[in-house]
Amino acid sequence: DLIPNECYKNLNSFWINHLLILFNNIWNTENFPKQWSSIKLRLIHKKGDPLDPYNYRGIAMFNCMTKLFTYILYNRLNNWIESRGILPEEQMGFRRGRGCRDNIFTLSSAINIHLRLSKRKVFATFVDFKRAFDSIPHDQLWYKLYGAGISGKCLRLLMNLYDSAFFRIFDNFDGSEEIAVTKGVLQGEILSPLLFSIYIAGIVSHFESFDLKGLDIGGEKDLQCLLYADDMVILSYSWRDTQLKLDKLSTYCKEHSLQVNASKTKIVIFHKGGTLGNIRKINYENFEIEICKSYVYLGIPFTSSGKFRQACSASLARSAIANSRVFSLLCASKSDSWHTKCQIYDSLSESVLLYMSEVWAGQYVNILEKGQLTFFKYLLGLSITTPDSFVRIEAGRIHVICNIFKRMLGWWCKLLSMPDNQLPKQCYKRLLQIIDLKNVPYNWAFELKEMLCSVGARYIWDSQNSEIVSSNINSLVQTMKNHCMSKDIELLINARYNLSFRNISNLGISEDYLHCNVHFVKIKLMSQLRLACDKLARIIIKGDKIQFRQDLHCTCCDLSRPDNLIHFLVECPSFLTYRKLYLNKYILSNKSNRDNFECLLSHLDTHKINDIYLFCIKAVSLRKFLSL
């Protein structure tokens, strides 16, 4: 309808009342304007043969008024569905208060709970449905809704909307003929995922009707499968159990007009240590299902060990790609603001690095730290050998573990607040029962307990109370920050890498020079001078790398002094002219060279930064000439 959503958000009470009258009229007459059923569809090529229509993803654009009205229907239907428990607990997709995190935590916990037992295996079948949202017959959908107790006006409104729905495929400005929507749920509005979930709600009870066993997670019944909309994982304890469940899945799909893409459906057999041995072929109908060592489920790699080392590596790889995009954005914006650079990194890169980290990253916080450090070392032009503690202190960055800890506390608080019938809560309670066992590959509860104990908060853990946890999250995170910062300061003080940095650093308080209104190239040079290694220093001037080696004598003068930054900045007579011009105002004759060096690089302001930068530019140029 070419009307931005902001227009509707900013309507005054007069126009809102007109909308109310319009919606009530549609509710009473059960008829929609034809334009409300119109969908613009744009196709985005994913990969593969561009002539194959299955290799495109459709992006649907719906009339905003339609989306407002279906949102009202969604609220009514969702309240009805949730109050009557029509959707199984195994279905966590597109439900209020639930999300991917619930599925990932439940799957990981169920696997590790089972693997604690000797010689046990978990067969996880990751089912790929072929165009599930687009293949549902409308008559079967209405029958399912009627069976769920949705009838009368709501059902008739939905049927009228779907009967009149059509779409046009657009390529740039050209549109196709009108194509009627004859099957599948609509795209581009909030109600469709709920309708799909209702349609396949019976799949769990279908498995249970055959008395098939699942994984024991300490609840009233075994865990047979997990669902996130059409993403399905079937959990089994043996080859035979897996094959039986796939056979029953085939029966269900035939009855409900669903198709499984057997070539994209994978099986991961989770087990502890050793080789897996020979496993008989597992088939879906006449297709053999591939057995893999890992599978990416809802964005997180699950490996056959039950641990998340591969997820950690994948997060670092995605973070590296995000870092390059951040640098491209910073170059394009030409912003010299340190605050802006940090904010863009936090929004675009760290968010990628820490995706779902509250569930899986407890054992890998030190490895994930590399993602942040790689970015800031590159941003400031620092050597990769610069100690991590130096970089965090100089840049005023907190340890990644602090953000992970905060996320874990938030998830813990939510777990404690859940009713006992929800699967993540059942898994958590079972993890508590086995928290002292050493043969569990990954116990989320144990990792959180260790973090709390490391900051002296065992009493918080012992409380197991969501209100106590919620009221103490900020103080716990601050305690973790202080704990990590104190370790960094201790490392800095005892380091032999750079003996001056301990005297010129603010020791964790943001350095003022990073926020000075100068070109960022000058900021980078100041960082390189301050954090350089005493034995082998390196600075970058106009793209050239200049090295200073303390084990060699300066070749620019005859004083036989070590070729280091102290000599270069405050002593070497070859650069006396430039030193008088730019630096002598900061150098005192009654102080040692090291003291003057530290004084020069302390309390940096705009004028001082410009003077040091100009000295380095000219002195390096002369140094290169004298070295010829």
PyMOL commands that set and color helices and strands:
alter all, ss='L'
color gray80, all
select helices_A, chain A and resi 5-9+13-29+34-37+53-55+64-83+100-115+132-134+138-147+153-164+191-199+203-208+239-255+309-333+338-353+357-363+365-379+388-395+400-417+423-433+444-454+458-463+466-494+501-504+512-515+520-530+565-570+573-582+584-586+593-600+606-626
alter helices_A, ss='H'
color red, helices_A
select strands_A, chain A and resi 38-45+56-62+122-127+166-171+174-175+179-180+225-228+231-236+266-270+283-284+287-288+290-292+294-297+300-303+536-541+544-549
alter strands_A, ss='S'
color yellow, strands_A
deselect
rebuild
show_as cartoon
